[in-house]
Amino acid sequence: MQRTDFGQLACSIARTLDVVGEPWSPLILRDVFAGVTRFEQIQADLGISRKVLTERLNHLVERGVLERRPYDNRPRYEYHLTEKGTELVDMLMVMIGWGDKWLAGEAGPPVLYRHHDCGEISHVDLVCAHCREPMHAGNVDLLPGPGG
């Protein structure tokens, strides 16, 4: 069975899912963001098979989300977020906020986030890039775009 090529659909959600739509990719990006950058570290943290991790890392490098940096004379690499990857982590932070609100349970969120600019523990909130007011599904309209 051949997988649908979501990257060819005229939909930004589908195109993003083409990059990170399988469950291991966001978890790999989370690890790299948290400083877990070497293959063996990522594998140990996630309990993922070497084959699947290799495939996912190659995919994320090919898509320009991660870059490989050698750290040894042998062909061994660390993985680091590119600018594109860092912006993708911003999207994951919105997912984290949803998970913290709806799925964390009585124990609370597993990780807290301190904002560098103000030093406070906070969470990501969506705001309009123009007026800086909250922007959520209930207060936006969908309009046809030039790429549709």
C-alpha positions in Angstrom: 0.0 0.0 0.0 1.5 3.3 -1.1 1.3 6.3 1.4 -0.5 9.4 0.2 2.0 12.3 -0.5 0.5 14.9 1.7 3.2 17.4 0.6 1.5 17.7 -2.8 -1.9 18.8 -1.4 -2.8 22.5 -1.4 -3.2 22.6 2.3 -0.7 23.9 4.9 -1.8 21.3 7.5 -1.3 18.5 5.0 2.1 19.8 4.0 3.2 20.1 7.7 2.0 16.6 8.4 4.1 15.4 5.5 7.1 16.6 7.5 6.1 15.7 11.1 2.9 13.7 10.8 4.1 10.4 12.0 4.3 10.0 15.8 8.1 9.7 16.2 9.1 12.9 14.5 7.6 15.4 17.0 9.2 13.4 19.8 12.6 13.5 18.1 12.2 17.2 17.7 11.3 17.6 21.4 14.4 15.7 22.4 16.7 17.7 20.1 15.1 20.9 21.5 15.8 19.7 25.0 19.4 19.0 24.2 19.3 15.3 23.5 21.2 15.5 20.2 23.1 12.3 19.6 21.6 9.2 18.0 22.3 6.9 20.9 20.8 9.4 23.4 17.6 9.9 21.3 17.3 6.1 20.9 17.7 5.5 24.6 15.3 8.3 25.6 12.5 7.2 23.2 13.0 3.4 23.1 12.8 3.6 19.3 14.4 1.0 17.0 17.6 2.0 15.3 16.0 1.5 11.9 13.0 3.7 12.5 15.2 6.4 14.2 17.6 6.4 11.2 14.6 6.8 8.8 13.1 9.6 10.8 16.3 11.5 11.3 17.1 11.2 7.6 13.6 12.5 6.7 13.9 15.5 9.1 17.4 16.3 7.7 16.1 16.0 4.1 13.2 18.4 4.9 15.6 21.0 6.4 14.2 20.7 9.9 17.4 19.2 11.4 21.0 19.4 10.5 23.8 16.9 11.2 27.0 18.0 12.8 29.9 15.6 13.2 31.2 15.2 16.7 33.8 12.4 16.2 36.3 11.3 13.7 34.1 8.3 13.0 31.0 9.1 11.1 29.0 10.1 14.1 26.7 13.1 14.2 24.8 15.3 16.6 21.4 16.7 15.4 20.5 20.3 15.7 17.4 22.3 14.9 17.6 24.6 11.8 15.7 27.9 11.8 12.9 25.9 10.1 13.0 23.3 12.8 13.0 25.9 15.6 9.8 27.4 14.1 8.3 23.9 14.0 9.0 23.5 17.7 6.9 26.7 18.2 4.0 24.7 16.8 4.8 21.8 19.1 4.7 24.2 22.1 1.1 25.0 21.2 0.4 21.2 21.2 2.1 21.0 24.6 -0.2 23.7 26.0 -3.2 21.7 24.8 -1.9 18.5 26.3 -1.0 20.2 29.6 -4.6 21.6 29.8 -6.6 18.6 28.7 -4.4 15.5 29.4 -1.9 16.2 32.3 -4.3 15.1 35.0 -3.9 15.8 38.7 -0.1 15.5 38.5 0.1 18.6 36.3 2.3 19.3 33.3 5.5 17.2 33.1 7.6 20.2 32.0 7.4 23.9 32.8 8.6 26.7 30.5 10.4 29.8 31.7 10.2 32.7 29.3 13.7 34.2 28.7 12.5 37.8 28.3 10.5 38.1 31.5 11.8 35.2 33.6 8.3 33.9 34.4 6.9 30.4 34.0 4.4 30.6 31.2 2.8 28.9 28.3 2.4 29.7 24.6 -0.7 31.6 23.5 -1.7 32.4 20.0 -2.0 36.1 19.2 -2.7 38.0 16.0 0.5 39.2 14.4 -1.1 42.6 13.6 -3.1 43.7 16.7 -1.5 41.3 19.3 -5.0 40.2 20.5 -5.8 36.5 21.2 -6.4 34.5 18.0 -8.3 31.2 18.3 -10.5 29.1 16.2 -13.6 30.9 17.5 -12.6 34.3 16.3 -11.1 33.8 12.8 -12.6 33.4 9.3 -11.1 31.1 6.7 -10.7 32.9 3.3 -9.2 31.6 0.1 -5.5 32.1 -0.2 -3.3 32.7 -3.3 -2.0 29.1 -3.2 -5.4 27.5 -3.0 
